[in-house]
Amino acid sequence: MDWPASVALAQSVPELPTGTDWSYEVKLDGHRMIMWRTGDGVRLQARSGRDVTAAWGDLALAGLYLPAGTVLDGEAVITTEDGRISFEAAQARAASSPTRARRLATQRPAHYIAFDALQLPSPTGDIRARPYSERRTALLILLAELPEPTPIQAVSATTDRDTALTWYTTLHHQGIEGIVAKRATAPYRAGRTGTSWLKIRHADTIDATVAGFTGTARQPRALAVRLPGGRVALSQRLTTVLAASVAPCLVPQPGRAYTQGGDAYTPVSEEIIVEVVAGTTRHAVVTVVRLR
């Protein structure tokens, strides 16, 4: 496999699919991460393709116990004292300098919840073309060999739809964002088009592409986001933590662009996805929730 890996994305649906060929996983409120166990260490990749090893050094150390050649897909999560998964804590860690990230790791260590195996040690290699059911089995065997205790765990999964719906309705307060359904016979397909991953989630949000920003690339004030249907709208002012998280991803382009409402912004070249709360009317308020 070549770095960086393109990740599979789930398509939002109003309800979980039925049938005997589906598996259901809890959807955690953390940071998507690819864990690469190379021949000489561990590299951690964000969904965007950036190297985020420095911010998650505790997980990189844990990954050293994996056999060289392993590549996993999963979610980095941080829990509070009461056991609830905190996206805010994960977001703060992701936006930290290496020095601050090490300090935060001593206060609240991270966990890596793996939900797919993309590559196994030689001679097996890349297994993304294999069915999900085979990749899931390989993942469980691999993680069972890690020494205890380990922060690397397999995501909770079931083939029983009723059980998945029970998780959905009872675990929301613990930081379970929703449920992802995966077809047991399907390979790992990058992107959202043609994916066999379907999701339901509690948050009434949508994913949007960043078209640009206001302020500076180092300190963006707001984002211009392209909503479903093509409308570009300017978001509300970003929080300090969110601005710090988004800033490293912004690659400004020359010139100015304008939203349909006439707001000017600096366009960007890289495709960045953010999760937003947005109304459907032309002048509805758009609030950026997180960097996807």
Order of alpha helices (4+ residues) and beta strands (2+ residues): beta-beta-beta-beta-alpha-beta-alpha-alpha-beta-beta-alpha-beta-beta-alpha-beta-beta-beta-beta-beta-alpha-beta-beta-beta-beta
